[in-house]
Amino acid sequence: MSNVSIDSLLNAWNQELSRTLLPTSVFLILCIVVGVVGNSLVIAIYGLKLRGAKERYFIPYLALVDLVAVCENAGFNVSYNFWAVNYDNKELCRWSWFFGYLTVIMSIFLLLVIAIHRYLKICKPFAKQMTLKWKRVAMLCTFIGAFVITAPIPVTYGLDPAYSERFNVTGSACRRLTQENRSLSLVHAIICNIIVAGVVWALIILYTLIGRTIYTQMKQWKTQESSGNAIQMDNMPDSANNSSISKRNKKTMFKTTLMFMLISVIFIISFSPKVVIFILECLNDRFWDSLSPNTGLLVRFFDVTFVINNIANPFVYAFLDVKFSQQLRRITCFPDSA
């Protein structure tokens, strides 16, 4: 077969895939727009307007990571959709995967740090809490940990042969290597899956304990209110003599914790399909090549739903954080409803 005919077949295959994946590309472009606007507002409001709020220390950093993550991952996946089987820039491919994984792992680790912080505040109020110094150390550890985990990516990802039986042509796809460095690629993929699964279970356990403590405290408050007794805070220390003020402060802390709990739930739901597909890739080296166009569109959509994790947080803050929503109304020139 001549080079001209091979190139023609490869281009025809690539164009078919690009057209098929167009809905996914549109979805990703919308994610970029929403993510850039939303996370920029979060950084501006929490980083500048609400800068002294200790309860919200990690929010602007998480928003910054999410901002970079949605631009990198959504942008790269759009380019992947348009050059699905004729990707030709090896270095761009490798480093796009590297920075994509780096931001995703940093975001995941930050959610774990936040969960630990909330656990100490709610379940262990008398234990040593995270000081500003240890919060900064935790931030540094998330970056170092993410960097160590993603360090092999330039070796385990690159231009991998993609074969179509229907077109009888072999192209090059930017993805996990299945032939070159195959063993290292497979081991690294397994390790990444184990780490993500470990973080997910840690989040579930921590927030289950937190939720149980909050439920017990709220139940205690309702019982005391219904009986007309004075509210006694046995499980958590009061910083003020006025019990009503102390109760209001703790309700605010609980609401902030529930906000972070919802953010973690969104992460788990949006990231789960990616983990399942990741496992299927490890079990079948030709997983993507074997999919029909329609099935490929569906699987590809679920493969990129993890990007939702990087754009959803601003909506959570807007609905659950009164201070954020007030500042947001001022910036957007919408008056407070009150």
C-alpha positions in Angstrom: 0.0 0.0 0.0 1.4 3.4 -0.9 2.2 6.2 1.6 -0.5 8.3 0.0 -3.2 5.8 0.5 -2.0 5.1 4.1 -2.1 8.8 4.9 -5.5 9.1 3.3 -6.9 6.2 5.3 -5.3 7.5 8.5 -6.8 11.0 7.9 -10.2 9.5 7.2 -10.1 7.5 10.4 -9.0 10.5 12.4 -11.7 12.7 10.9 -14.3 10.2 11.7 -13.2 10.0 15.3 -13.0 13.8 15.6 -16.6 14.2 14.3 -17.8 11.4 16.7 -16.0 13.0 19.7 -17.3 16.6 18.8 -19.9 16.6 21.6 -17.2 15.7 24.1 -15.0 18.5 22.7 -17.8 21.0 23.1 -18.4 19.8 26.7 -14.7 20.3 27.5 -14.6 23.8 26.0 -17.6 24.8 28.1 -15.8 23.3 31.2 -12.8 25.6 30.4 -15.0 28.7 30.2 -16.9 27.8 33.4 -13.8 26.7 35.2 -11.7 29.8 34.4 -14.5 32.2 35.4 -15.6 30.3 38.5 -12.2 29.5 39.9 -10.9 33.0 39.2 -13.8 34.5 41.2 -13.1 32.0 44.0 -9.4 33.1 44.1 -10.3 36.8 44.0 -13.0 36.5 46.8 -11.4 34.1 49.2 -7.8 35.2 48.4 -8.5 38.9 48.7 -11.9 39.8 50.2 -12.0 36.9 52.8 -8.3 36.5 53.2 -8.3 36.3 57.0 -10.9 33.5 57.2 -9.0 30.6 58.9 -11.8 28.1 58.1 -11.4 28.8 54.4 -7.6 28.8 54.3 -7.3 26.0 51.7 -10.0 27.2 49.4 -8.0 29.7 47.2 -5.2 27.2 46.8 -7.7 24.5 45.8 -9.2 26.9 43.3 -5.8 27.8 41.9 -5.0 24.1 41.4 -8.5 23.5 39.8 -8.0 26.5 37.5 -4.7 25.1 36.2 -6.2 21.6 36.1 -9.2 22.5 34.0 -7.2 24.5 31.5 -4.5 21.8 31.2 -6.7 18.7 31.2 -9.7 20.0 29.3 -7.5 21.8 26.8 -5.3 18.8 26.2 -8.3 16.4 25.9 -9.8 18.7 23.2 -6.6 18.5 21.2 -6.6 14.7 21.8 -10.1 14.5 20.3 -9.0 16.4 17.2 -5.8 14.3 16.7 -6.9 11.1 18.2 -4.9 8.7 16.0 -2.4 11.0 14.2 -0.8 12.8 17.1 2.8 13.6 16.1 4.3 15.8 18.9 5.9 13.3 21.2 7.2 15.9 23.8 4.0 17.8 23.9 2.1 14.6 24.5 4.3 13.4 27.3 4.4 16.7 29.2 0.7 17.4 28.7 0.0 14.1 30.5 2.6 15.0 33.2 1.2 18.4 34.1 -2.4 17.0 33.8 -1.7 14.2 36.3 0.3 16.6 38.5 -2.7 19.0 38.9 -5.2 16.2 39.3 -3.2 14.5 42.0 -2.5 17.8 43.8 -6.3 18.5 43.8 -7.0 15.0 45.2 -4.3 15.4 48.0 -5.6 18.8 48.9 -9.1 17.3 49.4 -7.5 14.8 51.8 -5.7 17.5 53.7 -8.9 19.5 54.0 -10.7 16.4 55.3 -8.0 15.8 57.9 -8.2 19.5 58.9 -12.0 19.2 59.3 -11.7 15.9 61.2 -9.4 17.5 63.8 -11.7 20.5 64.1 -14.9 18.6 64.6 -14.0 15.2 66.0 -10.8 16.1 68.0 -11.3 19.6 69.2 -9.0 19.1 72.2 -6.2 17.6 70.2 -3.5 19.5 68.4 -4.9 21.5 65.5 -3.4 22.6 62.2 -1.5 25.8 62.7 -0.7 28.1 59.9 2.8 26.6 59.8 1.5 23.0 59.4 -1.1 24.1 56.8 1.8 25.4 54.7 3.8 22.2 55.3 0.7 20.2 54.2 0.5 22.3 51.1 4.2 21.6 50.3 3.7 17.9 51.0 0.8 17.8 48.5 3.0 19.3 45.8 6.0 17.0 46.6 3.8 13.9 46.8 2.0 14.7 43.5 5.3 15.4 41.8 6.8 12.1 43.0 3.8 10.1 41.8 3.7 11.8 38.4 7.4 11.8 37.8 7.3 8.5 35.7 4.6 10.0 33.4 7.0 11.2 30.7 8.4 7.7 30.4 5.1 5.8 30.7 3.0 8.0 28.4 3.7 9.0 24.8 2.9 8.1 21.2 1.4 4.6 21.2 0.4 2.6 18.0 -3.3 2.6 17.4 -4.7 0.1 14.9 -8.1 0.1 13.1 -9.3 -3.2 11.6 -12.0 -1.4 9.6 -9.5 1.0 7.9 -6.6 -1.4 8.1 -4.2 1.3 9.1 -2.0 2.1 12.1 -1.8 5.6 13.6 -0.2 7.1 16.7 -2.3 8.0 19.8 -1.1 10.1 22.7 -1.8 7.8 25.6 -0.3 5.3 28.1 2.3 3.2 26.4 1.3 -0.4 25.7 4.4 -1.6 23.9 7.4 0.6 24.8 8.1 0.6 28.5 5.0 -1.6 28.9 5.9 -3.1 32.3 6.8 0.2 33.9 3.7 1.8 32.4 1.4 -1.0 33.8 3.0 -0.9 37.3 2.7 2.9 37.5 -0.9 2.7 36.4 -1.7 0.2 39.1 0.1 2.3 41.7 -1.9 5.4 40.7 -5.1 3.4 41.0 -4.2 2.2 44.4 -3.4 5.7 45.6 -6.6 7.2 44.3 -8.6 4.3 45.8 -6.8 4.9 49.1 -7.6 8.6 49.1 -11.2 7.9 48.3 -11.5 5.4 51.2 -9.8 7.9 53.5 -12.3 10.6 52.5 -15.2 8.3 53.1 -14.0 7.2 56.5 -13.1 10.7 57.7 -16.3 12.3 56.5 -18.4 9.4 57.9 -16.8 10.1 61.4 -17.3 13.8 60.9 -20.9 13.4 59.8 -21.6 11.2 62.8 -20.2 13.8 65.2 -22.2 16.6 63.6 -25.4 14.5 63.7 -24.9 13.7 67.3 -24.3 17.3 68.2 -27.3 18.6 66.2 -29.5 15.9 67.8 -28.3 17.0 71.2 -29.1 20.6 70.5 -32.6 19.7 69.4 -33.2 17.6 72.5 -32.0 20.4 74.7 -34.1 23.0 72.9 -37.2 20.9 73.1 -36.8 20.2 76.8 -36.0 23.9 77.5 -32.7 23.2 79.1 -29.7 25.3 78.8 -27.4 24.2 76.0 -24.3 22.5 77.2 -21.5 21.9 74.7 -19.9 18.8 76.2 -18.0 17.5 73.1 -16.5 20.7 71.9 -14.8 23.6 73.8 -16.5 27.0 74.0 -14.5 30.1 73.2 -17.2 32.5 74.3 -19.3 32.6 77.5 -22.5 33.3 75.5 -23.9 29.8 74.6 -26.1 31.1 71.8 -23.1 32.8 70.1 -21.0 29.6 70.6 -23.8 27.5 69.1 -24.0 29.8 66.1 -20.3 29.7 65.6 -20.3 25.9 65.7 -23.2 25.7 63.3 -21.2 27.9 60.9 -18.2 25.5 61.3 -20.5 22.5 60.7 -21.9 24.2 57.5 -18.4 24.8 56.2 -17.5 21.2 56.9 -20.6 20.0 55.1 -19.6 22.2 52.2 -16.2 20.4 52.0 -18.0 17.1 52.4 -20.1 17.8 49.3 -17.0 18.8 47.4 -15.4 15.5 48.2 -18.6 13.6 47.2 -18.6 15.4 43.8 -14.9 14.4 43.4 -15.7 10.7 44.1 -18.6 10.7 41.7 -16.9 12.5 38.9 -13.6 10.6 39.2 -15.1 7.1 39.5 -15.7 6.5 35.8 -12.1 7.6 35.1 -10.8 5.0 37.5 -13.0 2.2 36.0 -11.8 3.1 32.5 -8.2 3.2 33.7 -8.6 -0.3 35.0 -10.1 -1.5 31.7 -7.1 0.1 29.9 -4.7 -1.9 32.0 -6.6 -5.2 31.4 -6.8 -4.6 27.6 -4.0 -2.8 25.7 -6.3 -2.4 22.7 -9.2 -1.1 24.8 -9.7 2.2 22.9 -9.0 0.7 19.4 -11.6 -2.0 19.9 -14.5 0.4 20.6 -17.1 1.2 18.0 -17.6 4.9 17.2 -20.8 5.3 19.2 -19.5 3.3 22.1 -16.2 5.2 21.9 -18.2 8.5 22.3 -19.9 7.3 25.4 -16.8 5.9 27.0 -14.8 9.0 26.0 -17.4 11.2 27.7 -17.2 9.2 31.0 -13.4 9.3 30.6 -13.4 13.1 30.9 -16.1 13.6 33.5 -13.3 14.0 36.1 -13.0 17.6 34.8 -16.3 18.3 36.6 -14.4 18.1 39.8 -12.4 21.1 38.8 -15.4 23.3 37.9 -18.1 22.4 40.5 -16.6 24.0 43.6 -17.5 27.6 42.9 -21.2 26.5 42.6 -20.9 24.8 46.0 -19.5 27.9 47.6 -22.1 30.1 46.0 -25.0 28.0 47.5 -23.5 27.1 50.9 -21.2 29.9 51.9 -23.1 33.1 52.8 -20.0 35.3 52.9 -18.9 34.1 49.4 -22.3 34.6 47.9 -22.5 38.1 49.4 -19.1 39.1 47.9 -20.1 37.5 44.6 -23.3 39.6 44.4 -21.2 42.8 45.0 -18.8 41.9 42.3 -21.5 41.0 39.8 -23.6 44.1 40.8 -26.5 42.0 42.0 -27.8 43.4 45.3 -28.3 41.1 48.4 -31.7 39.6 48.6 -32.1 40.6 52.2 
